[in-house]
Amino acid sequence: MGFAETFKALSDPVRRQILEMLKDGKKSAGEIGAAFDLSGATVSYHLSQLKKAELVVESKHKNFVFYELNVSVLEEIILWISQFGGKENEEKNNE
């Protein structure tokens, strides 16, 4: 996973909304698409960008495609960002 792809994916507000939807658990592509006033192709593009950045994982069950958060990548981002927290953050991490 590269941070460039991850941050590019996170830069779009629709993709961030999709990630917020998925924090409550796995959702089908149809459920995600229904939450937006966008074409199916546009929602599919956003989902493919999130998948490319490894922020979501896809699973198929019969005729349905489900998406869920890839928590390990999100944790890696949090750890990377936390290094910029300064001395106060450093002291908390050393406790």
N, C-alpha and C positions, 0 to 999 in steps of 0.2 A: 504494500500500500504506500502510495506517495502522498505527502501532505499537499502537493499542488493540486492533485485531482480532488482530494477531500475538501480543501477550502474552496475550490471552484464550485463543487457541488453544493456546498453550504452557502455560497453567495447568492443563490436564488431564493426568493421568499416562498415560492410554491414548494420547492424541495424542503425547505425548513418546516413548512406546514405539514407536509407528508410525514416527516420525521416525528413531529409532535403527535400526529395521529397514531403513529405506530408505537409510541411509548406506552399505550394502553394494551398493546398486544398485537398479534398477527392479524392482518386485514387482507381481504381479497382485492385484486386490482379493481374490480367493480365497485367495491365499497369506497376505495380511495377516489376513484374517478367521480363517483356521485357527489363527493364533497366539493367539487370544483366546477365552475362554469367554463370548462375547457373541453376541447375535442378529445376523444379517446386517444388519438395519435399523440397529442401534446402531453397528456398524462403519462402515456407509455414512454415518451421520450424522457420525461423527468424521472420516472422510475428506472429507466436504463442508465441514466447518469448517476443516480444514487447507487445502483448496483455496481457500476464501473468503479466508483469511488470506494466500494466495499462497505458502504454505510448501511446497506440493507442486504438481506439474503432472500432468495426466491425459492419457493417450493411449489410443486404442482400436485394437485389432488383431483383426479378425474378431469373435468373440463375447467377447473379453476386454478388460477395462479395466486399464491399468497405471498405477502411480503412481511418481513419482520426486521427489527433493528439488529444490526451486528454490533452488539454491545462491546466486544473486544476492541473494535476500531475506535469507538467513542471513548472508551477508557484510555486508549493510547493517546488520543488527542488531548484529553483532560490532563494526563500526566505531562505531556509535552508543554502545554500551556502553563501548568502550575509552576514550572521552573522560573517563570517570570514574575512570581509573586513577591519577591523581595525577601528581606531578612525575617520579617514577621512570619511569612509562610514557611521559610526554611526552619525556623525554630519549632513550628508546629509539627513539621515532618520528622524532626529529630526526637520528638518526645516519645 
